[in-house]
Amino acid sequence: MGRITIDTVSVEYKEKNKIFNALQDVSFTIQDGEFVSIIGPSGCGKSTFLSVLEGILPITKGHVYIDDEEISGPGTDRGVVFQHYSLFPWLTAKKNIAFGVRQTNKKLPKETINSIADEYLQKVGLGKFGEKYPAQLSGGMQQRVAIARTLAMNTEILLMDEPFGAIDPKTRVDLQELLLHLWGDTDVTKKKTVVFVTHDIDEAIFLSDKIVMMAPNPGHVLKEITVPFSRPRNRQHLLQTAEYTALRNELVSLFYSDNHN
């Protein structure tokens, strides 16, 4: 299970004897197996919110539950992919993935862990690169390894903090397609819950079941929007529809709106 309930969450920082509100009274629900994107301008608390879900940032007020159990810290039910690849440079691609698997499956024998690592290298199209070190891989390839590592951990929830933000546009599109393929892979019994932070409106529409638009000063939910398009999605077809244009225009209007209350 991977249902996330956010109940009136606020996060405050103290800087130079002044209180700074990063998040204020954030409330919404992410259903089990749902792909939700969090978007909004800089300073709206997107990454702060993801840190709360990860369990590494204490909240000032409110509660966060996973399947009705309150988050009290990091857990093996959540995997994280960051914008900057966060691979161990002294480990090969295969060993980076194996390390992730070992964190959530400590009792598995080494042979099984290596087999899982090989499987996920194949899934992300890097079967021939398992013995390469991160410095020997392109940025896109490194992010494929990071995604493979997180998926191989087999957590119920994936937290993704602008994972394609440092990637060139062509590779970014390829990785979006790859992520959707792996998320909806037919040999997986159920979809994982994904919380995906991005600045990119088109990326959010293409990937998501639901988009949560946040606004700054302090960070709060401006609007929740259900993405109406069925899956699987054809990018070129979507871009040509009036429905896509209308949804994109609505999101752009909200993103740049001066009325953030």
C-alpha positions as CSV (number, residue, x, y, z in Angstrom):
1,M,0.0,0.0,0.0
2,G,1.1,3.6,-0.6
3,R,-1.7,6.0,0.3
4,I,-0.3,9.3,1.6
5,T,-2.4,11.7,3.7
6,I,-1.2,15.2,4.4
7,D,-3.2,16.9,7.1
8,T,-2.7,20.7,7.7
9,V,1.1,20.5,7.5
10,S,3.1,23.6,8.3
11,V,6.9,24.0,8.4
12,E,8.6,27.0,10.1
13,Y,12.3,28.0,10.1
14,K,13.9,30.5,12.4
15,E,16.4,32.8,10.7
16,K,18.1,35.7,12.6
17,N,15.4,35.7,15.2
18,K,12.7,35.8,12.6
19,I,10.2,33.1,11.8
20,F,10.0,32.0,8.1
21,N,7.0,29.9,7.0
22,A,8.1,27.5,4.3
23,L,4.7,25.6,4.3
24,Q,1.4,26.6,5.8
25,D,-1.6,24.4,6.3
26,V,-0.9,22.0,3.4
27,S,-3.6,19.3,3.1
28,F,-4.3,16.8,0.3
29,T,-4.4,13.1,-0.3
30,I,-2.3,10.9,-2.7
31,Q,-4.0,7.6,-3.5
32,D,-2.2,4.3,-3.6
33,G,-0.6,3.9,-7.0
34,E,-1.3,7.5,-8.0
35,F,1.3,9.6,-9.9
36,V,1.1,13.1,-8.5
37,S,3.2,16.1,-9.6
38,I,3.9,19.0,-7.3
39,I,4.5,22.2,-9.3
40,G,4.8,25.9,-8.5
41,P,7.2,28.9,-8.7
42,S,10.5,28.9,-6.8
43,G,10.0,29.4,-3.0
44,C,6.7,27.7,-2.8
45,G,8.0,24.8,-0.7
46,K,8.1,21.9,-3.2
47,S,11.4,20.5,-2.1
48,T,10.6,21.3,1.6
49,F,7.4,19.3,1.1
50,L,9.3,16.3,-0.4
51,S,11.7,16.4,2.6
52,V,8.7,16.2,4.9
53,L,7.5,13.1,3.1
54,E,11.0,11.6,3.1
55,G,11.0,12.0,6.9
56,I,14.1,14.1,7.2
57,L,12.5,17.4,8.0
58,P,10.4,17.9,11.1
59,I,7.0,19.6,10.7
60,T,5.9,22.5,13.0
61,K,2.2,21.6,12.8
62,G,0.0,18.9,11.3
63,H,0.5,15.2,10.4
64,V,1.6,13.1,7.5
65,Y,0.3,9.5,7.2
66,I,1.3,6.6,5.0
67,D,-1.6,4.1,5.1
68,D,-2.9,5.6,8.3
69,E,0.5,5.3,10.1
70,E,2.1,8.6,10.9
71,I,5.6,9.3,9.5
72,S,8.2,9.6,12.2
73,G,11.4,9.6,10.1
74,P,12.9,8.0,7.0
75,G,11.6,4.6,6.1
76,T,12.3,1.7,3.7
77,D,8.8,2.2,2.2
78,R,10.1,5.3,0.4
79,G,12.7,5.6,-2.3
80,V,14.1,8.9,-3.4
81,V,15.5,10.2,-6.8
82,F,17.2,13.6,-6.7
83,Q,18.0,16.1,-9.5
84,H,21.7,15.5,-9.2
85,Y,22.3,11.8,-9.6
86,S,23.5,11.0,-6.1
87,L,25.4,7.9,-7.2
88,F,28.4,6.7,-5.2
89,P,31.4,7.6,-7.5
90,W,33.5,4.8,-6.1
91,L,30.9,2.1,-7.0
92,T,30.1,0.8,-10.5
93,A,26.6,1.2,-11.9
94,K,25.7,-2.3,-10.9
95,K,27.1,-1.9,-7.4
96,N,25.2,1.3,-6.9
97,I,22.0,-0.5,-7.7
98,A,23.0,-3.5,-5.5
99,F,23.7,-1.1,-2.6
100,G,20.1,0.2,-2.9
101,V,18.6,-3.3,-3.0
102,R,20.7,-4.2,0.1
103,Q,19.2,-1.3,2.1
104,T,15.6,-2.6,1.9
105,N,16.4,-6.4,1.6
106,K,19.2,-7.1,4.0
107,K,18.5,-10.8,4.2
108,L,18.8,-11.5,0.5
109,P,21.8,-13.5,-0.6
110,K,24.5,-11.7,-2.6
111,E,23.7,-13.7,-5.8
112,T,20.0,-12.6,-5.7
113,I,21.0,-8.9,-5.1
114,N,23.3,-9.0,-8.1
115,S,20.6,-10.7,-10.2
116,I,18.2,-7.9,-9.3
117,A,20.8,-5.3,-10.1
118,D,21.4,-6.9,-13.5
119,E,17.6,-7.0,-14.2
120,Y,17.1,-3.3,-13.5
121,L,20.2,-2.3,-15.6
122,Q,18.5,-4.1,-18.4
123,K,15.2,-2.4,-17.7
124,V,16.8,1.1,-18.1
125,G,18.7,0.0,-21.2
126,L,22.2,-0.1,-19.5
127,G,22.8,-3.9,-19.5
128,K,26.2,-3.4,-21.0
129,F,27.3,-0.7,-18.6
130,G,27.1,-2.4,-15.3
131,E,30.9,-2.3,-14.7
132,K,31.2,1.4,-15.6
133,Y,31.7,4.0,-12.9
134,P,29.5,7.2,-12.7
135,A,32.2,9.4,-14.1
136,Q,32.3,7.2,-17.2
137,L,28.6,7.7,-17.9
138,S,26.7,10.6,-19.4
139,G,24.3,12.6,-17.2
140,G,21.3,10.8,-18.7
141,M,22.9,7.4,-18.1
142,Q,23.7,8.3,-14.5
143,Q,20.1,9.3,-13.9
144,R,19.0,6.0,-15.5
145,V,21.1,4.2,-12.9
146,A,19.7,6.4,-10.1
147,I,16.1,5.5,-11.3
148,A,17.1,1.8,-11.6
149,R,18.5,1.8,-8.1
150,T,15.4,3.3,-6.6
151,L,13.0,1.0,-8.5
152,A,15.1,-2.0,-7.6
153,M,14.7,-1.2,-3.9
154,N,11.0,-2.1,-4.5
155,T,9.6,0.6,-2.2
156,E,5.9,1.3,-2.2
157,I,6.5,5.0,-2.7
158,L,8.8,7.0,-5.0
159,L,9.8,10.5,-4.1
160,M,11.3,12.3,-7.1
161,D,12.8,15.8,-6.7
162,E,13.2,17.3,-10.2
163,P,14.9,14.2,-11.4
164,F,15.2,15.4,-15.0
165,G,16.0,19.0,-14.3
166,A,19.7,18.8,-15.1
167,I,19.2,16.7,-18.3
168,D,19.1,18.0,-21.9
169,P,15.6,18.2,-23.5
170,K,15.9,15.2,-25.7
171,T,17.2,12.9,-22.9
172,R,14.6,14.4,-20.6
173,V,11.8,13.2,-22.9
174,D,13.4,9.8,-23.2
175,L,13.6,9.5,-19.4
176,Q,10.0,10.6,-19.0
177,E,8.9,7.8,-21.3
178,L,11.1,5.3,-19.5
179,L,9.7,6.3,-16.1
180,L,6.1,5.8,-17.3
181,H,7.0,2.5,-18.9
182,L,8.7,1.2,-15.7
183,W,5.9,2.6,-13.5
184,G,3.2,0.9,-15.5
185,D,5.3,-2.1,-16.5
186,T,3.0,-5.1,-17.1
187,D,5.2,-7.5,-15.0
188,V,4.7,-5.4,-11.9
189,T,1.6,-6.4,-9.9
190,K,0.7,-2.9,-8.9
191,K,1.8,0.7,-9.6
192,K,3.9,2.5,-7.1
193,T,2.8,5.8,-5.6
194,V,4.9,8.6,-7.2
195,V,5.3,12.1,-5.8
196,F,7.2,14.1,-8.5
197,V,8.5,17.6,-8.0
198,T,9.0,19.6,-11.2
199,H,9.0,23.2,-12.6
200,D,8.0,21.8,-16.1
201,I,4.2,22.1,-16.8
202,D,4.3,19.9,-19.9
203,E,6.2,17.3,-18.0
204,A,3.7,17.4,-15.2
205,I,0.7,17.0,-17.6
206,F,2.3,14.1,-19.5
207,L,3.3,12.1,-16.4
208,S,0.6,12.7,-13.8
209,D,-2.7,11.5,-12.7
210,K,-3.0,14.7,-10.5
211,I,-1.2,18.0,-10.3
212,V,-0.9,20.0,-7.1
213,M,-0.2,23.6,-7.8
214,M,1.5,25.4,-5.0
215,A,2.0,29.1,-4.3
216,P,4.7,30.9,-2.2
217,N,4.8,33.3,0.8
218,P,4.2,30.9,2.6
219,G,4.0,27.7,0.6
220,H,0.4,26.5,0.3
221,V,-1.8,24.5,-2.1
222,L,-3.3,26.8,-4.7
223,K,-5.3,24.1,-6.5
224,E,-5.5,20.4,-7.1
225,I,-6.1,19.4,-10.8
226,T,-7.0,16.0,-12.1
227,V,-5.3,15.2,-15.4
228,P,-8.1,13.9,-17.6
229,F,-6.1,12.0,-20.2
230,S,-6.3,8.2,-20.3
231,R,-3.2,6.0,-20.4
232,P,-1.0,5.1,-22.2
233,R,-0.5,8.6,-23.5
234,N,0.8,9.6,-26.9
235,R,2.8,12.8,-26.5
236,Q,2.4,14.0,-30.1
237,H,-1.4,13.3,-30.1
238,L,-1.9,15.0,-26.8
239,L,-0.1,18.2,-27.9
240,Q,-2.5,18.6,-30.8
241,T,-5.7,18.4,-28.7
242,A,-7.8,21.3,-27.5
243,E,-8.1,19.7,-24.1
244,Y,-4.3,19.7,-23.6
245,T,-4.0,23.3,-24.6
246,A,-6.8,24.3,-22.2
247,L,-5.2,22.4,-19.3
248,R,-1.8,23.9,-20.0
249,N,-3.2,27.4,-20.3
250,E,-4.9,27.0,-16.9
251,L,-1.7,25.8,-15.3
252,V,0.4,28.5,-16.8
253,S,-2.2,31.1,-15.6
254,L,-2.0,29.7,-12.1
255,F,1.8,29.4,-12.2
256,Y,2.3,33.1,-13.0
257,S,-0.7,34.4,-11.1
258,D,-0.1,37.3,-8.7
259,N,-3.1,36.1,-6.7
260,H,-1.6,33.4,-4.6
261,N,-4.1,33.5,-1.7
